Amino acid sequence: MYVWYACSLVYYGLTMNAGGDTGNRYVTVAMYGLVELPAYPLCIYFINKPWAGRRKTMASFLALAGLSCLFTILIPVRTGWVFSRTFLALLGKLMVSAAFNIVYVYTSEQYPTVIRNAGLGVCSMSCRLGGILAPFVPSMKGLHQSMPFVVFGLSGISAGCLSLLLQETLNRPIAETLEELHSPAYQRILERQVYLFEEDQSKHKLLQ
């Protein structure tokens, strides 16, 4: 739930904060939209790689989004470094856009079939909460010019770290019931699937 909340808060918050950046606001807002286009092929490529998977990819994108936002506070606002601040903010938007795409796939694979709709519904509610709070974060500039990026940065990094506590779902069978999650038979199936997948990858490398 928190990962969904953080994705929504950072994604919509950065978008709504775009008009407040120094420079041509129309160009900046257009760039914030265009930067999402590379996010789709990026997440599709990484989530299907065995060395990355769903969990590591989403955690990395969230952490990079948070770090990009935090690094903007190191650059003075009223200097000639406007391009650097905008670049870091755009990088953060790219990373959180990719993470937002992954979270839909990853969440649906986490829940057993019997509660998948309910689980996604609760996560979606948490996402809407982040979207509700996002418009108010840019107004925190009244406290300090860099305060919105501090909020976005900490939210992204914390969500990335917490997502590492979840289990990897790449090439693993999805549980049908709650009982299957804790049954020894299901755990053996998971281990068998992982073993077969790793063996297949090893053979593929040898053939290459």
N, C-alpha and C positions, 0 to 999 in steps of 0.2 A: 504493500500500500504506500509506503513512504517513497519508494522508487518512482511510482506513478505521480505522486504529489510533487516530488522534486523535478521530474521531467517537465511537468506542466508549468510549474512556477518559473523555471529557468527559461523554457522555450517561449512562453508568452511574455514573460517579463523582459527578456532581451528584445523581443519584437516591439513591445510598446515603449521601450527605452530608446529605440533607434532614432526617433524624431528629435530627441534631446541631445544627440551627439553634436559636437562641433563640426561645422562644414555644411554642405548642401544637404538638407534633410531629405529631399526627394531622391537624390542619388543614393543616400545612405539606406533609406527604406527599401529601395529597389534592390540594393545589394544584399540586404538581409533576406529578401525573398529568393533571389537567385542562388544564394549560397546553399540553399536546401537541396538543390538538384543533385549535387555529387553525393549527398548523404545516402540516397537510396542504393546506388551500386556499391557503395562502401560497405554498408551493413549486410547486403546480400552476399558479398564476397567473403567477409570475415566470419559470419555466423555459421557457415557451412564448412569451415576449415577445422580439422581435428585439433590443431594446436591452438586454436582460438575458441571456437564454440560460442554458445550463447552467453554464458556467464562472464567469461573473461572479456569478450568484446563489449558487452554492455557496460561492465564496470570500467573498462578503459575509456570508453567514450564519455561516460559521466565524469570520471576523474579529470580527463583532459578539458572538458567543458568548464569544470570548476576552476582548474588551474589557469585557464585562459582568462577567465573573469577576474581572478585574484591578481594576475600579473598586470592588468590594466591599472590597478591602483598605484603601481610603482612608477607610472608615467605621469608627469605633471599635466594638468588639464590645459592651462594657458601657455602652451609652448608650441614649438613647431613640430611636435611629435604626435599631431592629431592622427596622422595616417596609421601610426603604430597602435594607438588605442583602438581605432576602428578595426584594424586588422585582427587584433586579439579578440575583440567582441564578435567579429564575424566568424572567427575560428571556433569560439565557444558556441555560436549558433549552429554551425555545421556539426559539431560533435553532439550537441544535445538533440538535434534533429535525427541523427542516426540512432541515438539511444532510444528516442521516442518510438521509432519504427520497430526496433528490436523488442521493446517491452511488450508489445501486443503478442508477438509470436512466443516469446519466452514464458509469459504468464499463462497462456493457454496450455502450454506443455507442462506446467508445474502442477496444475490441479487435476485430480481424477475426473473422469467423465461425469459422475453423478453430481458434482458440485462445481463444474467448470463455469457454467453460466452465472451462478451465484458469486463465485470468486471474482470473475471478470467484472461483474456488476459492482461489487464493493470496491475493487481497484479503480473502476471508472468514476465512482463517487469521490474517491480520494483525489483523482486527477482533476475533477471539477473544482474541488476545494483549492487546489493550487492555481487553477485558472481564475478563480474568484479573487484570490489574494494578489495575483501577479500585477494588476493595474496599480495597486497601491505602493508597490516596491519602488518604482522610479521616483515617487514623491518623497522618498527618504533622502533625496539630495538636499532637502532643507536642513537635515542634520549634518551631513557631510557629502561632498561631491561624489565620493567613491563608495558611499554606503550601499547603493543598489548592487554594485558588483561584488561587494563583500558578501551580501546575502546570497546572490546567485552562486558565487564561488564555493561557499561553505555548504550550500545545499547540494551542489553537484558532487563535491568530493565525498561528503558523508553518504550520499546515496550510492556512489560507486563502491565505497568500502563495504557498506552493508549488503550490497548485492552479491558480494563474494561469499556470503554465508549460505546462499541458495545452492541447490544441486545443479549440476550440468545435465541438460536434457538432449544434447545432440546425439542422434543415432541410438536413442534408448526408447524402449516401449513405454507408452503412456498408460498409467494405471486406470482401470475402469471404476474401481470402488475404493473407499477409504481403507478397507481391510487389506487390500493388496499392497498398499504402501508399506505396511509393517510386517507382511508375511515373509517368511524365509524363502518361499518359492519364488516370489517376485524379485527378491534381492539376488537370488541365484540367476534368474533370467537376465537381470541387469548386468551382472558380472560376466555372464556368458556373451551377451551382446557386445560389451566393451572389448572382451578378449577377441572375438571374431573380427570386430572392426579393426583392432590394432594389428591382428595377423594379416588381414587383407591389405592394410596400408603398407606393411613390411614387404609383402610379396610384390606389390605395385612398385615400390622403390627399387627392389632388386631387378625387376624387369626393365626399368628405365636405365 
